[in-house]
Amino acid sequence: MENNSLVIMIGGASSRMKRSLSSDQKNKGVMDHIPHKSLIPVGKNGKPFLFYLVENAKQAGYQHLYLITSPGNEAFKKLVDEGGLPSGLQVSIAVQQVPGDREKPLGTADALQQCLDQYPVLKKSTFTVCNGDNLYSVGALQDLRSERKAANALISYASSGFEFTDERISKFAVMDISEDSFLKRIIEKPSAQEIPNYMDDTGELRVSMNIFSFYGTDIYPYLQNCPLDPVRDEKELPKAVGNLVVDDPQSVLCIPRLEHIPDLTDANDIQLFKNLE
């Protein structure tokens, strides 16, 4: 099934990002009037981080872009209307509404469900979905457009390819993968004692960095019925995917890659992108 659509879940300007700002960065107003991390200017020309992710998507062959934002999304509308993203893609904005009985959004599974509800064409399409604060490579984005033996897929990153500290890697979600490359489980933040249980035959630890490709008809019921995480009190996309593979063990193919993924977790990461053109 052809996959020409990329859905980007736009993360907010997290409290961690704001807390990590140096005194100099605060004085320069690095986060002033920037509602989302993906809009932080980076690189030699001060383009928003999101520009570079969208540019990679364009090079990977995607034609339709869906940005999932919060209701206060004027900055994104302005960015799109003023041509602040690479040209040549059809851009649509989906708004994740907050339920009336809550103060914060209902999580990433809910965000994707609301996007599919607002753009029903996705319910019968194959598409890719990823975070807005990771700079996924052209190759990874292309991998999820390639022909495959399952309707759904995700990239399984080899942790040895990362340039992160061991402490940071320990906070990622690891993957339990079958011998024929299908996802069995996603394990959030396993203990140090558990990690050896999830290494593959080569001794590699496989990590999920929240970049998936779904067939809308398959994933939608699991988005709808995703349970609330008891700690975060949110419906999380990895849980929805986990429930899908419980019901259909050969529904999600794991595509291996060995490379680093630059991301914007805290203020120290901003300088990592200083050489982007």
NORCORVEN-V411664 format. One line per field, one symbol per residue. ss: DSSP state (H for helix, E for strand, C for the rest). phi: phi as a letter, one per 40 degrees, with the letter a starting at -180 (. if undefined). A space follows every 50 residues. Layout:
ss=???
phi=???
This chain:
ss=CCCCEEEEECCECCHHHHHCCCHHHHHCCCCCCCCEHHHCEECCCCEEHH HHHHHHHHHCCCCEEEEEECCCCHHHHHHHHCCCCCCCCEEEEEECCCCC CCCCCCCHHHHHHHHHHHCHHHHHCEEEEEECCECCCHHHHHHCCCCCCC CEEEEEEEHHHCCCCHHHHCCCEEEEECCCCEEEEEEECCCHHHHHHHEC CCCCEEEEEEEEEEEHHHHHHHHHCCCCCCCCCCCCHHHHHHHHHHHCCC CEEEEEECCCCCECCCHHHHHHHCCCC
phi=.cbbbbbbccccccccccccccdcccccgdbcgbcbdccccbgcbgccdd dccccccccchcbbbbbcbcdcbdccdcccccgcbdcgbcbbbbbcccdc cbcbdchcccdcccccccbddccbbcabbaccbbcccdccccdcbccaca cbaacbccccccbccdcccccccbbbbcccgccbabbcfccdccddcbcc ccgcccbcbfbbbbcdcccdcccdbcccccccfbcbddcccccccccbcb cbccbcabacbcabcbcccdccbcccc
